[in-house]
Amino acid sequence: MRYKLMLIDCDRTLLNDEGQITERTRKAIKKALRNGVKVVFASGRAPSGVENVIRAIALEGLFDYYVCFNGGMIVRSKDKRIISEHVITVNDVNHLANTIRCTPKDYYVLTSNRLICQRDNLQASIEAKKNSMNVAHEDIRQLGDDEKIFKMVFAGEQGMLDKLEQEIPEGLRKKYNVTRSEPNNLEFVSLHASKGYALLSLIDLLHVSISETICVGDSENDISMLKLAGTGVAMGNACEKVKDIADYVTDSNNNDGLAKAIETLVLSK
């Protein structure tokens, strides 16, 4: 099988636990690109956060598209044109907060260029740093009706979020895509925002078949694309839910697992 399109998650897949791209991984991606494989980074990050990763890999001119906000936005690299976007509104945020019965200190939201959190939140600060954003301390409930919100994130202790996730009413799951990108967060996005939907959009844009795609990830927000891909690859550090649905499990992100998967499945064909 000759793959034509590869979607790669960023945090804990492309990047090791220090947030770095190893030279072996960079070389493997460069070889795949030079061999005609379209490589797309698909992340829960905002555009600025994915652009940070692209700059770090130092191969900017070779990427055509990137995916942000768990599939909520697809961007064309050369001119930053937004190809598609799926958002929620402040009314959605208020509805979610009221239904789940949480306070503003428990969550934050991301627009295309702002992270808004009413009160200090450690996870919000971590995400803001990844995306080269400042945390804007505003009352989220008072945002304008026309504000485009790409992610609502509940952040806190893992056990508390596990319990919260189990108690989400079925009605909310039918209206929003609910996922986890890290143990310490629980994310609500548009029902039409997922890495799987982004993969389907990209195969139409690039005129490739689903069998010619390979996707690599580690977290629950990667499951939708791994299930649809011609080949779904789980990192060695992936959660068990991801490993269970993957076609192939590679080494961990701290041991060049992505590079090894590319070398074995893409470059050796």
N, C-alpha and C positions, 0 to 999 in steps of 0.2 A: 504493500500500500504506500503510495506517495501522498503525503499530506500536503494540502495547499493552504490551510488556515489553522493557526494555533492560538488559543486564548489562554493567557497565563494570569493567575491571581498574583497580587503583589506581596502583601504582608504575610510572612511565614511560608511563602512559596518561592517567589523570585528573590525575596530578601531573607537573610538569616536573622537570628534573634537580635543582632546588633543593628539591624536595619541596613545592612550592606549587601552589595552584589559582588559575589566572588569573581575572580578573573576567569575561572573555569566556566562559570555560568555565562558570563558576558561573551566569551568566545563561542560557546555552544549556540547562543542566540544569534550571534553574528553569522555563523556558518549557516544556520537555518535560513536566515534572511537572504544571504548570498545565494542560497540554493533555490530561491523563489518561494519560500514559505512566507505567507503573510502572518506576522506576529502581532497580536493585539493584547495589550495589558487590560485586564478586566478587574476592577477594584471597587471596594466600597468607598474609596476616597473621592474627594471633590476633584475637579479638573486640575487645580493647582497642585494637589498632592500627587496625581499621576504624572503630571509634567515634571515634578521633582525627580521621580523615578526615571523617566525617560532621559532627563539631563544627566543623571548619575550614571546611566549605562553608556553614555557618550556615543550613541548611534542614532541621534535624532532624525536625520534625514531618511532613515530606512523604515519608519513606521507610518502607516497610512491612517489608522484610526486608534482610538482608545475608548474604553468603557469606564464610566464613573458611577458612583452612587448605586452600586449593586445592579447596574443595568438601567438605572433611571435616566442616564444620558449617554449618548454616543457622540464623540467629537472627531472631526476630521483634523488630522495633525497639522497639515500644511498651512491652514488658514484659520484654525480654531472654530470652524463652522460647526454648529450643533446640528447633527443629522436627525436625532430624535430625542425627545425628553418626555418623561412621565413624572408628574408631580402630585403632591397633596397640598391642601390649603390649610390656613389657620383654623378654619372651621373643623376640618378633619382632626387636627391636633387637639383642639378643645374637646371634641367628641371622644377621642381616644383617652385623653386624660380623665374626663368625667366618668367614662365607662369603667376604666381600670381603677379609678379612685386614687389617683396619685397627685402629688403636689408639684409645683414648678421646679423644686430642687431635685426632683428625681429624673428629669429628662432635659434634653437639649435638641435643637433642630439645626439642619444645614440647608442654606440656600446655595446658589451657585458660587457665591464668593464670601459668605459669612457663616460663622458658627455662633448661634445665639443661645445663651443660657442665662436664666434669670439669676441664678446663684452659683457660687464656685462649685465646680465638679471636677474631680481628678480625671475621669475619663474624657471629659470635654476638653480639658487642657492638653491631654495626650493627642487627641484627634486633631485639635487645632494646630499643634506643632507639626504633625505629619503633613498637614495641608497648607502650611505657611500662612495661617490665619491667626488673628487675634480673637479672643473670646469676647463677643459683644454681650454685655450684661443689660438685657432689656426684658420687659415683661412680654413673653411670647404670646400670651393671650390677647395682647393689644396690637399685634402685627396687622397690617392692612390685608384686606380680603384678596388683593391681587398679588400678594407675596407668594412666589413659587418656592415651595418647600420640597426638598428632595428626600430628606430622611428625618424621621423623628426617632430619637435614640433614648431608651431608658438605660441608665448606667448605674452600676452598684455592685454589691457583693454577689458572687456567682449563685450561691444557694437561694438568695432572695429572688434573683431573676429566673432561676429554674422554676421556682414556685409560681412566679408571676406568669411565666409562659404557659404552664400547665392550666392556669385558670383563665386564660384568654377565651372569652365567649366565641362560640362558633360563628356568630354573626359578624364579628370583626374579622375573622379569618377569611370570610367570603368577600370582604370589602378591601382588605389590604394584604400585601405580601409581608409576612412576619418571618424574620430570620435572625440568625446570630452570625456575626463575623468574628467575635471574640467571646470568651467565657463571661466577660464583665459587661456585655451590652446586649440589648434586645432591640432590634430595629424594625420600624414600620415604614414601608414605602408604598408607592402606588401598586395596585394589584397587577399592573402591566409592567412593573419594573423588576426584572430579574436578569441574571447573567444568561439564563437560558433563552429568554426573549431576545436579548442582545445578540446571542449567537445566531438565532434565526434571521434577524435583521441583517447581520453581516454576510451570511451566505447568499442572501439575495443581492446585496450591494456588490459583492465580489464574484458572483456567479460561480460558486463552488457547491458541491453536494455535501450533505451532512456527513456522508461516509468519508469525506476527505478532510475532516476536522479532528483536531485533538485538543483537549482542554485539561489544564492542570490546576489543582487547588487543594486546600486543606480544611476549609471551614464549611459550616452549613450553607452559607450563602453561595457556595460553589456547586452545590449538589445539582441545581437545575441545569447548569451547562454540562456537567459531567455525565448526567443521564442522557442528554440529547446527543452528545458528541459521538463521532465515529469511534473514538477511543477516549475514555475518561481516565485520567491519571490522578491518583491520590498521593500526596506527599507522605513520607514515613511518619511525620509528626501530625498527620491529619486526625481528626476525631473519628471515632468508630463508625458513625453514620456515613461519613464520606468514604471510608475504606470499603464499607459494605457494598456500596453501589458502583465502585470503580472497576474498570477493566484491568487496571494495572496499578500496583503500589510500588513507588520508588523509595529512595532513601530520604532522610530528613532534610529540612531546609538548612540545617547546620552542617550537613555532610554532602553538599552539592547534589541533592536529590533531583533538582530540576535539570541540571546539566546532564546527569546520568540518564534521565528519562529521554531527553532530546537526543543524546548520543546513541542510545539503544533503539528507540522507536522511530526516530526521524532521520538521523544522519547515516544510519547503517543500511537504510533501504535502497 
